[in-house]
Amino acid sequence: MYRKTTLDNGVRIITESMPHVRSASIGIWADVGSAAEGSQERGISHLVEHMLFKGTKRRSARAIAEEMDGVGGNLNAFTDKETTCYYAKVIDHHVPLAVDVLSDMFLHSTFDPSELAKEQRVILEEIKMYDDSPDELIHDLFIQTMWSDSNLGAPTIGFADTVTALTRENLRDHMRRRYAPNSVVVAAAGHIEHGQIVELFGKHFAEFTGACALPVPENPHTTPATRFRHKESEQAYVVLGTRGLSVCDDRRYVLSVLDTILGGGMSSRLFQEIREKRGLVYTVYSFQAAYRGAGLFAVYAGTSPDNVPQCVSVVRDQFAQLREARVADDELQLAKEHIKGNLTLSLESTSSRMIRLGRSEFSLGRNLTTEEIEQHIDAVTSEHIQTLARELLAEDQVGLCVLGPVDEAQIDWNRSAA
């Protein structure tokens, strides 16, 4: 079902056919994100993403929206730290229209100065909205703390002063430097034919030529510090974590199982200990932030300010248990089946498959089959988990970020885990 073709100009076309569905998801990926930005251009990748929706030589911004709405399609985009993706999801017989609209936006956007001024104001509102969402803001604070003074640690959305200072010429220069056939991947999944996708993009990308320097994956030094930011709120937001693994590290499957055991579901240790047993939180989970050259692994919890010391203590105790004791066979098997079940469910979505195709091509240069992933998960042992826990979850490697009305003196950070 998976096929890959490289056009004469160097653009890679990757497809995965799903004959049992009626929808198709098509994404144009660029190998650039916020980690490729300098300090004076924070947010430029995200601003470019916004501007590609604001009109081309053939279509106004309204026309772009109306054409996709007129066929019941979904047109969207996202920018992360290492990639940017423009995508559409449509019924199968509207694939040619989706490719036409996406290609037109990608290659022929006009970057009208008046539209740029409006979109800069929109992003300033987005930044304000983000600052008013502490459960999201705390994750960025944690990454900035652990990867201080690095491009990978900077927020993807940028800062108000850098975003407003960017000009039309800055955006065009950014695209010339970062958007070229050798840095672009087209990924499509759903009720499609590989030959049709190749033919359509071969036509629309015929004049897309040249090459650019590809970004070098950043591997910043991890600084496990503590950071408290005061905010008047009913809850405090806590992230406690450490160095993780890159998406290219073969041990990522071990970390996925460890992640699931620690905080990956309702039966996980953290959910049972912190929510079910103690009633301290509504939400608690562990997560990975994995990139091509580095990664982070952490726990998030939202709780009343008075509960923060106890939450932090329980998380550290759970880290210690993973370092010191072997995971039981039944718990290990439960975690593996949880991961494999979630993987299978995600494969029912054409959008999820399209995104997986794009990410895998950039990080690994190939597609990982479901069977291959399941084999890696099944091969994880309790010994693998304990060895990795001892490496990543050591007390001196753990950083802490707290957002809310919490005094740093409340946390006994220097104690040894019980």
MARVOLUM-563415 format. One record per residue (C-alpha): residue number from 0; residue in one letter; x, y, z. Coordinates in steps of 0.5 Angstrom, whole numbers, plus 500, padded with zeros to 3 digits. Layout:
// residues N
<rec resi="NUM" resn="A" px="X" py="Y" pz="Z"/>
...
END
This chain:
// residues 418
<rec resi="0" resn="M" px="500" py="500" pz="500"/>
<rec resi="1" resn="Y" px="506" py="505" pz="501"/>
<rec resi="2" resn="R" px="509" py="508" pz="495"/>
<rec resi="3" resn="K" px="515" py="513" pz="494"/>
<rec resi="4" resn="T" px="517" py="517" pz="488"/>
<rec resi="5" resn="T" px="522" py="522" pz="487"/>
<rec resi="6" resn="L" px="520" py="527" pz="481"/>
<rec resi="7" resn="D" px="525" py="530" pz="477"/>
<rec resi="8" resn="N" px="526" py="536" pz="481"/>
<rec resi="9" resn="G" px="527" py="532" pz="487"/>
<rec resi="10" resn="V" px="521" py="533" pz="491"/>
<rec resi="11" resn="R" px="519" py="526" pz="494"/>
<rec resi="12" resn="I" px="512" py="524" pz="493"/>
<rec resi="13" resn="I" px="510" py="519" pz="498"/>
<rec resi="14" resn="T" px="503" py="515" pz="499"/>
<rec resi="15" resn="E" px="499" py="510" pz="503"/>
<rec resi="16" resn="S" px="493" py="507" pz="499"/>
<rec resi="17" resn="M" px="487" py="506" pz="504"/>
<rec resi="18" resn="P" px="482" py="503" pz="499"/>
<rec resi="19" resn="H" px="476" py="502" pz="505"/>
<rec resi="20" resn="V" px="475" py="509" pz="506"/>
<rec resi="21" resn="R" px="472" py="515" pz="502"/>
<rec resi="22" resn="S" px="477" py="521" pz="504"/>
<rec resi="23" resn="A" px="484" py="523" pz="502"/>
<rec resi="24" resn="S" px="489" py="527" pz="506"/>
<rec resi="25" resn="I" px="494" py="531" pz="502"/>
<rec resi="26" resn="G" px="500" py="535" pz="505"/>
<rec resi="27" resn="I" px="506" py="539" pz="503"/>
<rec resi="28" resn="W" px="511" py="539" pz="508"/>
<rec resi="29" resn="A" px="517" py="543" pz="508"/>
<rec resi="30" resn="D" px="524" py="541" pz="512"/>
<rec resi="31" resn="V" px="524" py="548" pz="516"/>
<rec resi="32" resn="G" px="521" py="550" pz="523"/>
<rec resi="33" resn="S" px="522" py="554" pz="529"/>
<rec resi="34" resn="A" px="529" py="551" pz="530"/>
<rec resi="35" resn="A" px="532" py="553" pz="524"/>
<rec resi="36" resn="E" px="531" py="561" pz="526"/>
<rec resi="37" resn="G" px="535" py="566" pz="528"/>
<rec resi="38" resn="S" px="534" py="570" pz="535"/>
<rec resi="39" resn="Q" px="532" py="576" pz="531"/>
<rec resi="40" resn="E" px="527" py="572" pz="526"/>
<rec resi="41" resn="R" px="523" py="568" pz="532"/>
<rec resi="42" resn="G" px="516" py="566" pz="529"/>
<rec resi="43" resn="I" px="518" py="567" pz="522"/>
<rec resi="44" resn="S" px="516" py="560" pz="520"/>
<rec resi="45" resn="H" px="510" py="560" pz="523"/>
<rec resi="46" resn="L" px="508" py="567" pz="520"/>
<rec resi="47" resn="V" px="510" py="564" pz="513"/>
<rec resi="48" resn="E" px="505" py="559" pz="514"/>
<rec resi="49" resn="H" px="499" py="564" pz="516"/>
<rec resi="50" resn="M" px="501" py="568" pz="510"/>
<rec resi="51" resn="L" px="500" py="562" pz="505"/>
<rec resi="52" resn="F" px="493" py="562" pz="506"/>
<rec resi="53" resn="K" px="492" py="570" pz="505"/>
<rec resi="54" resn="G" px="492" py="570" pz="497"/>
<rec resi="55" resn="T" px="495" py="568" pz="491"/>
<rec resi="56" resn="K" px="496" py="571" pz="484"/>
<rec resi="57" resn="R" px="490" py="567" pz="482"/>
<rec resi="58" resn="R" px="486" py="566" pz="488"/>
<rec resi="59" resn="S" px="484" py="571" pz="494"/>
<rec resi="60" resn="A" px="484" py="569" pz="501"/>
<rec resi="61" resn="R" px="477" py="568" pz="501"/>
<rec resi="62" resn="A" px="477" py="564" pz="494"/>
<rec resi="63" resn="I" px="481" py="559" pz="497"/>
<rec resi="64" resn="A" px="477" py="558" pz="503"/>
<rec resi="65" resn="E" px="471" py="558" pz="499"/>
<rec resi="66" resn="E" px="473" py="553" pz="494"/>
<rec resi="67" resn="M" px="475" py="548" pz="500"/>
<rec resi="68" resn="D" px="469" py="550" pz="504"/>
<rec resi="69" resn="G" px="465" py="549" pz="497"/>
<rec resi="70" resn="V" px="467" py="541" pz="497"/>
<rec resi="71" resn="G" px="466" py="540" pz="504"/>
<rec resi="72" resn="G" px="474" py="540" pz="505"/>
<rec resi="73" resn="N" px="478" py="542" pz="511"/>
<rec resi="74" resn="L" px="484" py="546" pz="509"/>
<rec resi="75" resn="N" px="490" py="547" pz="514"/>
<rec resi="76" resn="A" px="497" py="548" pz="516"/>
<rec resi="77" resn="F" px="502" py="547" pz="522"/>
<rec resi="78" resn="T" px="509" py="549" pz="524"/>
<rec resi="79" resn="D" px="513" py="545" pz="529"/>
<rec resi="80" resn="K" px="520" py="546" pz="531"/>
<rec resi="81" resn="E" px="523" py="542" pz="525"/>
<rec resi="82" resn="T" px="517" py="542" pz="520"/>
<rec resi="83" resn="T" px="512" py="546" pz="517"/>
<rec resi="84" resn="C" px="506" py="542" pz="513"/>
<rec resi="85" resn="Y" px="500" py="545" pz="509"/>
<rec resi="86" resn="Y" px="495" py="540" pz="508"/>
<rec resi="87" resn="A" px="488" py="538" pz="506"/>
<rec resi="88" resn="K" px="483" py="533" pz="507"/>
<rec resi="89" resn="V" px="477" py="532" pz="502"/>
<rec resi="90" resn="I" px="473" py="526" pz="499"/>
<rec resi="91" resn="D" px="477" py="522" pz="494"/>
<rec resi="92" resn="H" px="474" py="525" pz="487"/>
<rec resi="93" resn="H" px="476" py="532" pz="490"/>
<rec resi="94" resn="V" px="483" py="530" pz="490"/>
<rec resi="95" resn="P" px="485" py="534" pz="484"/>
<rec resi="96" resn="L" px="482" py="541" pz="487"/>
<rec resi="97" resn="A" px="486" py="540" pz="493"/>
<rec resi="98" resn="V" px="492" py="539" pz="490"/>
<rec resi="99" resn="D" px="491" py="545" pz="485"/>
<rec resi="100" resn="V" px="489" py="549" pz="491"/>
<rec resi="101" resn="L" px="495" py="547" pz="496"/>
<rec resi="102" resn="S" px="500" py="548" pz="490"/>
<rec resi="103" resn="D" px="498" py="555" pz="488"/>
<rec resi="104" resn="M" px="498" py="557" pz="496"/>
<rec resi="105" resn="F" px="505" py="554" pz="496"/>
<rec resi="106" resn="L" px="508" py="556" pz="490"/>
<rec resi="107" resn="H" px="504" py="563" pz="488"/>
<rec resi="108" resn="S" px="503" py="567" pz="495"/>
<rec resi="109" resn="T" px="503" py="574" pz="494"/>
<rec resi="110" resn="F" px="505" py="576" pz="501"/>
<rec resi="111" resn="D" px="501" py="582" pz="500"/>
<rec resi="112" resn="P" px="503" py="588" pz="505"/>
<rec resi="113" resn="S" px="496" py="590" pz="508"/>
<rec resi="114" resn="E" px="495" py="582" pz="509"/>
<rec resi="115" resn="L" px="501" py="581" pz="512"/>
<rec resi="116" resn="A" px="500" py="587" pz="517"/>
<rec resi="117" resn="K" px="493" py="584" pz="519"/>
<rec resi="118" resn="E" px="496" py="577" pz="520"/>
<rec resi="119" resn="Q" px="501" py="580" pz="524"/>
<rec resi="120" resn="R" px="496" py="583" pz="529"/>
<rec resi="121" resn="V" px="492" py="576" pz="528"/>
<rec resi="122" resn="I" px="499" py="572" pz="531"/>
<rec resi="123" resn="L" px="499" py="578" pz="537"/>
<rec resi="124" resn="E" px="492" py="576" pz="539"/>
<rec resi="125" resn="E" px="495" py="568" pz="538"/>
<rec resi="126" resn="I" px="501" py="570" pz="543"/>
<rec resi="127" resn="K" px="496" py="573" pz="548"/>
<rec resi="128" resn="M" px="491" py="567" pz="547"/>
<rec resi="129" resn="Y" px="497" py="562" pz="548"/>
<rec resi="130" resn="D" px="499" py="566" pz="554"/>
<rec resi="131" resn="D" px="492" py="566" pz="557"/>
<rec resi="132" resn="S" px="493" py="558" pz="557"/>
<rec resi="133" resn="P" px="497" py="556" pz="562"/>
<rec resi="134" resn="D" px="496" py="549" pz="561"/>
<rec resi="135" resn="E" px="500" py="550" pz="554"/>
<rec resi="136" resn="L" px="505" py="555" pz="556"/>
<rec resi="137" resn="I" px="508" py="551" pz="562"/>
<rec resi="138" resn="H" px="510" py="546" pz="556"/>
<rec resi="139" resn="D" px="514" py="551" pz="553"/>
<rec resi="140" resn="L" px="517" py="554" pz="559"/>
<rec resi="141" resn="F" px="519" py="547" pz="561"/>
<rec resi="142" resn="I" px="523" py="546" pz="554"/>
<rec resi="143" resn="Q" px="526" py="553" pz="554"/>
<rec resi="144" resn="T" px="528" py="552" pz="561"/>
<rec resi="145" resn="M" px="531" py="545" pz="559"/>
<rec resi="146" resn="W" px="534" py="547" pz="553"/>
<rec resi="147" resn="S" px="536" py="554" pz="555"/>
<rec resi="148" resn="D" px="540" py="559" pz="549"/>
<rec resi="149" resn="S" px="538" py="554" pz="544"/>
<rec resi="150" resn="N" px="533" py="555" pz="538"/>
<rec resi="151" resn="L" px="530" py="548" pz="539"/>
<rec resi="152" resn="G" px="528" py="551" pz="546"/>
<rec resi="153" resn="A" px="525" py="557" pz="543"/>
<rec resi="154" resn="P" px="517" py="558" pz="542"/>
<rec resi="155" resn="T" px="515" py="556" pz="535"/>
<rec resi="156" resn="I" px="510" py="562" pz="535"/>
<rec resi="157" resn="G" px="515" py="567" pz="536"/>
<rec resi="158" resn="F" px="515" py="573" pz="540"/>
<rec resi="159" resn="A" px="511" py="580" pz="539"/>
<rec resi="160" resn="D" px="517" py="584" pz="538"/>
<rec resi="161" resn="T" px="520" py="579" pz="533"/>
<rec resi="162" resn="V" px="514" py="578" pz="529"/>
<rec resi="163" resn="T" px="512" py="585" pz="528"/>
<rec resi="164" resn="A" px="519" py="587" pz="526"/>
<rec resi="165" resn="L" px="518" py="582" pz="520"/>
<rec resi="166" resn="T" px="517" py="584" pz="513"/>
<rec resi="167" resn="R" px="515" py="582" pz="506"/>
<rec resi="168" resn="E" px="522" py="581" pz="504"/>
<rec resi="169" resn="N" px="524" py="577" pz="510"/>
<rec resi="170" resn="L" px="519" py="572" pz="509"/>
<rec resi="171" resn="R" px="520" py="572" pz="501"/>
<rec resi="172" resn="D" px="528" py="571" pz="503"/>
<rec resi="173" resn="H" px="526" py="565" pz="508"/>
<rec resi="174" resn="M" px="522" py="562" pz="503"/>
<rec resi="175" resn="R" px="528" py="562" pz="498"/>
<rec resi="176" resn="R" px="533" py="560" pz="503"/>
<rec resi="177" resn="R" px="528" py="554" pz="506"/>
<rec resi="178" resn="Y" px="523" py="552" pz="501"/>
<rec resi="179" resn="A" px="526" py="548" pz="495"/>
<rec resi="180" resn="P" px="525" py="541" pz="492"/>
<rec resi="181" resn="N" px="530" py="538" pz="496"/>
<rec resi="182" resn="S" px="527" py="540" pz="502"/>
<rec resi="183" resn="V" px="520" py="538" pz="500"/>
<rec resi="184" resn="V" px="516" py="532" pz="501"/>
<rec resi="185" resn="V" px="509" py="531" pz="499"/>
<rec resi="186" resn="A" px="505" py="526" pz="503"/>
<rec resi="187" resn="A" px="498" py="523" pz="501"/>
<rec resi="188" resn="A" px="494" py="518" pz="505"/>
<rec resi="189" resn="G" px="487" py="515" pz="504"/>
<rec resi="190" resn="H" px="483" py="513" pz="497"/>
<rec resi="191" resn="I" px="488" py="515" pz="492"/>
<rec resi="192" resn="E" px="492" py="512" pz="487"/>
<rec resi="193" resn="H" px="500" py="513" pz="487"/>
<rec resi="194" resn="G" px="500" py="515" pz="480"/>
<rec resi="195" resn="Q" px="495" py="520" pz="480"/>
<rec resi="196" resn="I" px="498" py="524" pz="486"/>
<rec resi="197" resn="V" px="505" py="524" pz="482"/>
<rec resi="198" resn="E" px="502" py="526" pz="476"/>
<rec resi="199" resn="L" px="498" py="532" pz="479"/>
<rec resi="200" resn="F" px="504" py="534" pz="483"/>
<rec resi="201" resn="G" px="509" py="533" pz="477"/>
<rec resi="202" resn="K" px="504" py="538" pz="473"/>
<rec resi="203" resn="H" px="504" py="543" pz="479"/>
<rec resi="204" resn="F" px="511" py="543" pz="481"/>
<rec resi="205" resn="A" px="514" py="543" pz="474"/>
<rec resi="206" resn="E" px="517" py="550" pz="475"/>
<rec resi="207" resn="F" px="519" py="549" pz="482"/>
<rec resi="208" resn="T" px="527" py="548" pz="481"/>
<rec resi="209" resn="G" px="533" py="549" pz="485"/>
<rec resi="210" resn="A" px="536" py="547" pz="492"/>
<rec resi="211" resn="C" px="537" py="549" pz="499"/>
<rec resi="212" resn="A" px="541" py="548" pz="505"/>
<rec resi="213" resn="L" px="538" py="543" pz="509"/>
<rec resi="214" resn="P" px="537" py="544" pz="517"/>
<rec resi="215" resn="V" px="542" py="541" pz="521"/>
<rec resi="216" resn="P" px="538" py="537" pz="527"/>
<rec resi="217" resn="E" px="540" py="541" pz="534"/>
<rec resi="218" resn="N" px="542" py="537" pz="540"/>
<rec resi="219" resn="P" px="542" py="542" pz="545"/>
<rec resi="220" resn="H" px="545" py="541" pz="552"/>
<rec resi="221" resn="T" px="540" py="539" pz="557"/>
<rec resi="222" resn="T" px="540" py="544" pz="563"/>
<rec resi="223" resn="P" px="536" py="541" pz="569"/>
<rec resi="224" resn="A" px="534" py="547" pz="573"/>
<rec resi="225" resn="T" px="528" py="549" pz="577"/>
<rec resi="226" resn="R" px="524" py="555" pz="574"/>
<rec resi="227" resn="F" px="518" py="558" pz="578"/>
<rec resi="228" resn="R" px="513" py="563" pz="574"/>
<rec resi="229" resn="H" px="508" py="567" pz="579"/>
<rec resi="230" resn="K" px="501" py="567" pz="576"/>
<rec resi="231" resn="E" px="495" py="569" pz="579"/>
<rec resi="232" resn="S" px="490" py="562" pz="578"/>
<rec resi="233" resn="E" px="486" py="557" pz="581"/>
<rec resi="234" resn="Q" px="491" py="552" pz="579"/>
<rec resi="235" resn="A" px="498" py="551" pz="579"/>
<rec resi="236" resn="Y" px="501" py="548" pz="573"/>
<rec resi="237" resn="V" px="507" py="543" pz="574"/>
<rec resi="238" resn="V" px="512" py="540" pz="569"/>
<rec resi="239" resn="L" px="517" py="535" pz="572"/>
<rec resi="240" resn="G" px="522" py="532" pz="567"/>
<rec resi="241" resn="T" px="529" py="530" pz="564"/>
<rec resi="242" resn="R" px="533" py="529" pz="558"/>
<rec resi="243" resn="G" px="529" py="524" pz="553"/>
<rec resi="244" resn="L" px="531" py="521" pz="546"/>
<rec resi="245" resn="S" px="531" py="523" pz="539"/>
<rec resi="246" resn="V" px="526" py="520" pz="534"/>
<rec resi="247" resn="C" px="532" py="517" pz="531"/>
<rec resi="248" resn="D" px="534" py="513" pz="537"/>
<rec resi="249" resn="D" px="533" py="506" pz="537"/>
<rec resi="250" resn="R" px="531" py="506" pz="545"/>
<rec resi="251" resn="R" px="525" py="510" pz="543"/>
<rec resi="252" resn="Y" px="521" py="504" pz="543"/>
<rec resi="253" resn="V" px="523" py="502" pz="550"/>
<rec resi="254" resn="L" px="522" py="510" pz="552"/>
<rec resi="255" resn="S" px="515" py="509" pz="549"/>
<rec resi="256" resn="V" px="513" py="503" pz="554"/>
<rec resi="257" resn="L" px="516" py="506" pz="560"/>
<rec resi="258" resn="D" px="512" py="513" pz="558"/>
<rec resi="259" resn="T" px="506" py="508" pz="558"/>
<rec resi="260" resn="I" px="507" py="505" pz="565"/>
<rec resi="261" resn="L" px="509" py="511" pz="568"/>
<rec resi="262" resn="G" px="503" py="516" pz="566"/>
<rec resi="263" resn="G" px="500" py="514" pz="559"/>
<rec resi="264" resn="G" px="493" py="512" pz="561"/>
<rec resi="265" resn="M" px="488" py="511" pz="567"/>
<rec resi="266" resn="S" px="491" py="505" pz="569"/>
<rec resi="267" resn="S" px="498" py="508" pz="569"/>
<rec resi="268" resn="R" px="502" py="509" pz="576"/>
<rec resi="269" resn="L" px="501" py="516" pz="576"/>
<rec resi="270" resn="F" px="494" py="517" pz="574"/>
<rec resi="271" resn="Q" px="493" py="511" pz="580"/>
<rec resi="272" resn="E" px="497" py="514" pz="585"/>
<rec resi="273" resn="I" px="496" py="522" pz="584"/>
<rec resi="274" resn="R" px="489" py="522" pz="582"/>
<rec resi="275" resn="E" px="485" py="516" pz="584"/>
<rec resi="276" resn="K" px="489" py="514" pz="591"/>
<rec resi="277" resn="R" px="490" py="521" pz="593"/>
<rec resi="278" resn="G" px="485" py="526" pz="589"/>
<rec resi="279" resn="L" px="490" py="531" pz="588"/>
<rec resi="280" resn="V" px="489" py="532" pz="580"/>
<rec resi="281" resn="Y" px="484" py="532" pz="575"/>
<rec resi="282" resn="T" px="490" py="531" pz="570"/>
<rec resi="283" resn="V" px="496" py="528" pz="570"/>
<rec resi="284" resn="Y" px="500" py="525" pz="565"/>
<rec resi="285" resn="S" px="507" py="523" pz="562"/>
<rec resi="286" resn="F" px="510" py="525" pz="555"/>
<rec resi="287" resn="Q" px="515" py="526" pz="550"/>
<rec resi="288" resn="A" px="518" py="531" pz="546"/>
<rec resi="289" resn="A" px="522" py="528" pz="541"/>
<rec resi="290" resn="Y" px="526" py="531" pz="535"/>
<rec resi="291" resn="R" px="531" py="529" pz="530"/>
<rec resi="292" resn="G" px="537" py="530" pz="535"/>
<rec resi="293" resn="A" px="535" py="531" pz="542"/>
<rec resi="294" resn="G" px="529" py="529" pz="546"/>
<rec resi="295" resn="L" px="525" py="531" pz="553"/>
<rec resi="296" resn="F" px="521" py="526" pz="557"/>
<rec resi="297" resn="A" px="517" py="529" pz="563"/>
<rec resi="298" resn="V" px="510" py="529" pz="567"/>
<rec resi="299" resn="Y" px="505" py="534" pz="567"/>
<rec resi="300" resn="A" px="500" py="535" pz="573"/>
<rec resi="301" resn="G" px="495" py="541" pz="574"/>
<rec resi="302" resn="T" px="493" py="542" pz="581"/>
<rec resi="303" resn="S" px="491" py="546" pz="587"/>
<rec resi="304" resn="P" px="497" py="551" pz="589"/>
<rec resi="305" resn="D" px="498" py="547" pz="596"/>
<rec resi="306" resn="N" px="498" py="540" pz="593"/>
<rec resi="307" resn="V" px="504" py="542" pz="589"/>
<rec resi="308" resn="P" px="509" py="539" pz="594"/>
<rec resi="309" resn="Q" px="506" py="533" pz="594"/>
<rec resi="310" resn="C" px="505" py="532" pz="587"/>
<rec resi="311" resn="V" px="512" py="533" pz="586"/>
<rec resi="312" resn="S" px="514" py="528" pz="591"/>
<rec resi="313" resn="V" px="510" py="523" pz="588"/>
<rec resi="314" resn="V" px="513" py="524" pz="581"/>
<rec resi="315" resn="R" px="520" py="523" pz="584"/>
<rec resi="316" resn="D" px="518" py="517" pz="588"/>
<rec resi="317" resn="Q" px="515" py="514" pz="582"/>
<rec resi="318" resn="F" px="522" py="516" pz="578"/>
<rec resi="319" resn="A" px="526" py="512" pz="583"/>
<rec resi="320" resn="Q" px="521" py="506" pz="583"/>
<rec resi="321" resn="L" px="523" py="505" pz="576"/>
<rec resi="322" resn="R" px="530" py="506" pz="577"/>
<rec resi="323" resn="E" px="530" py="501" pz="583"/>
<rec resi="324" resn="A" px="525" py="496" pz="581"/>
<rec resi="325" resn="R" px="524" py="491" pz="575"/>
<rec resi="326" resn="V" px="517" py="492" pz="572"/>
<rec resi="327" resn="A" px="512" py="486" pz="573"/>
<rec resi="328" resn="D" px="511" py="482" pz="567"/>
<rec resi="329" resn="D" px="503" py="483" pz="567"/>
<rec resi="330" resn="E" px="504" py="491" pz="568"/>
<rec resi="331" resn="L" px="509" py="490" pz="562"/>
<rec resi="332" resn="Q" px="504" py="487" pz="558"/>
<rec resi="333" resn="L" px="499" py="491" pz="559"/>
<rec resi="334" resn="A" px="503" py="497" pz="557"/>
<rec resi="335" resn="K" px="505" py="494" pz="550"/>
<rec resi="336" resn="E" px="498" py="492" pz="548"/>
<rec resi="337" resn="H" px="496" py="499" pz="550"/>
<rec resi="338" resn="I" px="501" py="502" pz="545"/>
<rec resi="339" resn="K" px="499" py="497" pz="540"/>
<rec resi="340" resn="G" px="492" py="498" pz="541"/>
<rec resi="341" resn="N" px="493" py="506" pz="540"/>
<rec resi="342" resn="L" px="497" py="505" pz="534"/>
<rec resi="343" resn="T" px="492" py="501" pz="530"/>
<rec resi="344" resn="L" px="486" py="506" pz="532"/>
<rec resi="345" resn="S" px="490" py="512" pz="529"/>
<rec resi="346" resn="L" px="491" py="508" pz="523"/>
<rec resi="347" resn="E" px="484" py="509" pz="521"/>
<rec resi="348" resn="S" px="485" py="516" pz="520"/>
<rec resi="349" resn="T" px="487" py="519" pz="513"/>
<rec resi="350" resn="S" px="490" py="525" pz="517"/>
<rec resi="351" resn="S" px="494" py="521" pz="522"/>
<rec resi="352" resn="R" px="497" py="517" pz="517"/>
<rec resi="353" resn="M" px="499" py="523" pz="512"/>
<rec resi="354" resn="I" px="502" py="526" pz="518"/>
<rec resi="355" resn="R" px="506" py="519" pz="520"/>
<rec resi="356" resn="L" px="509" py="519" pz="513"/>
<rec resi="357" resn="G" px="511" py="526" pz="513"/>
<rec resi="358" resn="R" px="515" py="525" pz="519"/>
<rec resi="359" resn="S" px="518" py="519" pz="518"/>
<rec resi="360" resn="E" px="521" py="521" pz="511"/>
<rec resi="361" resn="F" px="524" py="527" pz="515"/>
<rec resi="362" resn="S" px="527" py="523" pz="521"/>
<rec resi="363" resn="L" px="528" py="516" pz="518"/>
<rec resi="364" resn="G" px="528" py="517" pz="511"/>
<rec resi="365" resn="R" px="523" py="511" pz="510"/>
<rec resi="366" resn="N" px="516" py="509" pz="512"/>
<rec resi="367" resn="L" px="515" py="504" pz="519"/>
<rec resi="368" resn="T" px="510" py="499" pz="518"/>
<rec resi="369" resn="T" px="505" py="497" pz="523"/>
<rec resi="370" resn="E" px="508" py="490" pz="524"/>
<rec resi="371" resn="E" px="515" py="493" pz="525"/>
<rec resi="372" resn="I" px="513" py="498" pz="530"/>
<rec resi="373" resn="E" px="509" py="492" pz="534"/>
<rec resi="374" resn="Q" px="515" py="488" pz="533"/>
<rec resi="375" resn="H" px="520" py="493" pz="537"/>
<rec resi="376" resn="I" px="515" py="494" pz="542"/>
<rec resi="377" resn="D" px="514" py="487" pz="543"/>
<rec resi="378" resn="A" px="522" py="486" pz="544"/>
<rec resi="379" resn="V" px="522" py="491" pz="550"/>
<rec resi="380" resn="T" px="524" py="488" pz="557"/>
<rec resi="381" resn="S" px="523" py="490" pz="564"/>
<rec resi="382" resn="E" px="531" py="490" pz="564"/>
<rec resi="383" resn="H" px="531" py="495" pz="558"/>
<rec resi="384" resn="I" px="526" py="499" pz="562"/>
<rec resi="385" resn="Q" px="530" py="499" pz="568"/>
<rec resi="386" resn="T" px="537" py="501" pz="565"/>
<rec resi="387" resn="L" px="534" py="507" pz="561"/>
<rec resi="388" resn="A" px="530" py="509" pz="567"/>
<rec resi="389" resn="R" px="537" py="509" pz="571"/>
<rec resi="390" resn="E" px="540" py="513" pz="565"/>
<rec resi="391" resn="L" px="534" py="518" pz="564"/>
<rec resi="392" resn="L" px="531" py="519" pz="571"/>
<rec resi="393" resn="A" px="537" py="520" pz="575"/>
<rec resi="394" resn="E" px="535" py="525" pz="581"/>
<rec resi="395" resn="D" px="541" py="530" pz="578"/>
<rec resi="396" resn="Q" px="538" py="530" pz="571"/>
<rec resi="397" resn="V" px="531" py="532" pz="573"/>
<rec resi="398" resn="G" px="528" py="539" pz="572"/>
<rec resi="399" resn="L" px="522" py="543" pz="575"/>
<rec resi="400" resn="C" px="517" py="548" pz="572"/>
<rec resi="401" resn="V" px="511" py="551" pz="576"/>
<rec resi="402" resn="L" px="507" py="556" pz="573"/>
<rec resi="403" resn="G" px="502" py="559" pz="578"/>
<rec resi="404" resn="P" px="501" py="562" pz="585"/>
<rec resi="405" resn="V" px="507" py="558" pz="588"/>
<rec resi="406" resn="D" px="513" py="560" pz="592"/>
<rec resi="407" resn="E" px="519" py="556" pz="591"/>
<rec resi="408" resn="A" px="521" py="555" pz="598"/>
<rec resi="409" resn="Q" px="515" py="550" pz="599"/>
<rec resi="410" resn="I" px="518" py="545" pz="595"/>
<rec resi="411" resn="D" px="524" py="541" pz="598"/>
<rec resi="412" resn="W" px="528" py="540" pz="592"/>
<rec resi="413" resn="N" px="534" py="538" pz="595"/>
<rec resi="414" resn="R" px="531" py="532" pz="598"/>
<rec resi="415" resn="S" px="533" py="525" pz="596"/>
<rec resi="416" resn="A" px="527" py="521" pz="593"/>
<rec resi="417" resn="A" px="524" py="516" pz="598"/>
END
